[in-house]
Amino acid sequence: MRYRIHNMICRICGSNDIILDLATYNCMNCGNRWFVDGYEPTELEYLEMENEIRMNSEKRRFEHRVRRQDVMMAFSPSERFSKNLESDLGTGVPLGRYRYELGSLLLEGASFHEVKDVSIPAGCSKADFDAYIRDYLSSRDELPFSPSLDDWCKYLHASEKELNGIYESEPHVNISYFLNPDMIIHDVFSIVFSGRIKAAVDQLDEGHLDMLYENTAPEFCFEDYYDGNSYAEFFVNQFLNEEKNVIDRFFVAGKEKGQEFYNKAIEEHLSIIDTMMLFVDYAFEGYNGY
């Protein structure tokens, strides 16, 4: 349960708009977050804290406007692959930690041979390694949406023999993960529309603020809206209807325009990020300032 705390001051910005969320305090003004005194966080909780701080930094880009160049960064499969490393670690199983280690090395610029030399832990297999390399290459913004084996070999400085078992001769890479409705709301739209959400919250008086925080977290208002939370429905319909329409159009694009956009990307030899932006541009068509 989340509660507004009325006798706490943020050490970063001096705001008293503080929320107690389980074992952490959250400043709703600047995004600062800190653990309750005496609490001993786990490794994963530290990583989640760092991710929260990173997200708050990203939200500052959308504080006053929603521009296409910033939206593209938020939807970037490469960026989202990086952010999702904590999810791999958070599974608490050997495969999750193995995927986390592989992903960290790849993003640090390790060579294919360095990554390949990582010991495969008990309970994992060469197939898990191959799958993760495939996932990584399928998230690189600059690579073709419909890549050749040579494209992948050049990117990782690996031989065709080394990647032959990893590369799959398909019409295009699989980006369905980055179109997942539930994840796209939390991972992307909550950031892109964070400035609009804050502006809406600022219009509420103290009584309605308390009611808001008791019934839904503002940063999760779209998730709660689609889950049927009645207060989130009121809040979104009252203040964020234009933004809700963008999300709805993104869902429509994923369900009804996918094959059309995939065919266009293949025919025009688009990159992965440009393919993703076909869905995004469709969703934001007509949105003010985009």
N, C-alpha and C positions, 0 to 999 in steps of 0.2 A: 504493500500500500504506500502511496506517495502522499506526503503532507507538506504544506507550506509552513516554513519556519519563520516566525516573526521576530526572533531575537538573535539572528545570526547575520553577520556581515561578510561579504565576499572579500577575500584578502587581495584580489586582483583589481577589481573595479569599484569596490565599496558599496555595491548594491545590497539591499536587504531582501531582494526577491529570490529567496533560497528555497529549494525543495529537498526534503529528506526522502531518498529513494533506497530503502533497505539499508545498506551499509555505506552509502555515499551521500554527500551533500552536492547539489547541483545548482550553480548560479544561472538563473534563467536570463540574465542580462548579457553576460559575456561568455557563458559556456564553461567557465571554470568548474572543475569537479575535484573533490577530495574525499578521502575515506574518513569515516567516523573515528575519533581518537580511540586507540587501543585495538582497533580491528586489524587483523593480520591477513592481508589479501593473498590469494593464490597466484601462481604464475599467470594463469589465464586471466584472472581479474586485473592484473597489471597490464596485460596486453589489451584487454577491453578498455581500460582507462586510456591507454595511449591512442587507441582507435577513436575513442570519444573526443579526445583533444584534437586529433587530426580532422575529424568530421566538423568540429566547431570552427577550425581554421578555414575549411572549405566553405562553410556556410557564409563566411564573411564576404565571399565573392558575390553572393546573392542577396546581400543585405538591402540593397536599394534597387536592383534591377535583375532581370533574367535575360541574358544575352546568349545568342547561339554558341559563340565560342566557349563560353563558360559551361553551357549545358553539354556541349560535346565532351568536355573533360569529365563531367560527372557521369556520363553514359559510357565512357571509354572502357571496353573490355579489359584492356591492359591494366588500367587503374583499379578496376573492380577485382581482377585476379589478385592483385597485390593486397587489397583490403581483406580478401576472403581467406588469407592464410590463417588468421586466428580461428576461423571456423573449422579448419582442418585440425588444428591443435586441440580445439575444444571438444572434439569427439571423445578424447580420452582413451583411444585405442592405438595400438602400434601403427596401423596404417595412417591414422590421422597425423601422428608425430612424424612419420616418414614423409608424408606429403608436405608437411610444413617445412621440414628440413630441405627437401628438394626444391620447393618453391622459393625459399629464402636464398638458396645458392644461385638459382637461375636469375633472380632479380638483382643479385649482387654482381652479376656478370660472369659467373663461373662458366668455364667451357663445358661442352657436352661430355668430354672425357673425365673432367673433375666430378661432375654430377654422377656419371656412370660408376665411378669408383666408390661412391657411398655404399656402405654395407647394407644389404637388404635385411631388415629385421625379421625375427621369427614371426610367422603368421602373415608375411607379405611375400610377394613373388615378383619375378621379372615382368609379368603381365601388369602388375600395379605400377611399376616403373614406366613401362611403355605408355600406359594410360595417362600418367601424369605429364609426361613429355608431350603427348598429344593434346592434352588440355591446355598446356602452356602455349604451344604453338598456335592453337586455335583461338587464343586470346590476344595475340600480338596485333595491335591496331594497324601497323603498317604492312603486314603480310596480306597477300591476296585472299579474298573470301573463297576463291576456288584455286587453291595452290597446287603446284607441281611438287614432285619429290625434290627436284632441284632447288625450289624456293626454300624448302625446309632445310636442306643440306647446307646451303649457303648461309642461312641465318644462324645455324648452330655450329658452323664450321665442322661438320661431320660428313662422313662418306655415305654414299648411297647404300652400301652394304650395312652400315650401322643403323640407318633409319628405315631400311626397307621393311622391317617388321613392325615399325611404329606408324609409318605413313599408310594411310588407307586410301585407296583409289576411289574416292567418292566425288560427286559433283561439287560439293562444297564442304567447308568445315561446319561443325555443329555449334551454333551460337544460341540455341534455345535456352540455355541456362541464363544468359544475359537478358532474356526477354521474359523470364518468369514473373508473373504478375505480383506475387507476394513479395518476392525479393526486390523487385524494381521499386515498389512503394517505399520500403524501408531504406534500401541502399542508395536510391537516387532521388526520388521525388521529395522525400522528407528534407533533403539537402537543398535541391533546386528551389523549392518553395518555402524555405525556412524564413526568408525575409518577409514574405507575405503572411506566414503564420504568426511571426512576431508582431507584425503590424496589426493583425487581427486581435491578438491577445492584448495589445496595448489599448485597445478600445474598450476593454471590459473594466467594470468597476471592481472594488475589492470583493464584494459578495459573489459576483459572477466568476471572479478569478478562483476563489476557493472552491466553488462548485465545479469549475472546469477541471481543476487539478484532482479533485476527488473522483471524477468520473472518467477522465481521459487525459493522458499526457499530450500536450499540444503537439510535440514533435511526432507523436504517433496518431494524430487525429485522422489522417487518411486511412491508415490501417484499421483503426477502430470504426471508421465510417463504413468500410466495406465488410466489417464483421458484424454490422448491425447495431453498434452502440448508439443509443438514441441521442445522447448528449453530443456525441461526435457528429451525428447527422445534423443536428441543429446548428452546431458551430460551423461546419463546412458549408452547409447550404446558405447560412446567413452571411458568411464572410469570404468563403473560398470557392464559390461556385465556378468561376472561370478556370481555376486551377483543377478542380474536379473534372471539368470537361476535357482538359488536356489528358488527364490520366485515363479517362474513359476512351478517348480516341486512341491512346497507345494500346489499350486492351483490344480495341477493334482491329488495329493494325496487326497485332500479333495473331488474332484469330482468322481474319479475313483477307489480309494483304500479304501474308508471309510468302506464299509461292510466287506471287507477282514480283515482290521485291527481290526474292532470291534469284529469279530468272533474269531480272534487270542487272543484278550485281554480277552474275556470271557472264552475261552478254557484253557488259561494259567493262569487265575486268576490274571491278571495284575492290578496294581494300576492305578489311574487316570493319574498320571504324566508319568508312563511307557507307557500307551496307547497314550498319547499325543506325546511321543517321537517316536512312530512308524511313525507318519506323519513327524516329524522333521528330523529323521534320513534318511528317504526316500528323503526328499528335499535336504539335505546336502551331499548326497552320492557323493563322489569324490571331495568335496570342499577342497581346500588346507588348511591344519592345523586343520581341524575339527576332 
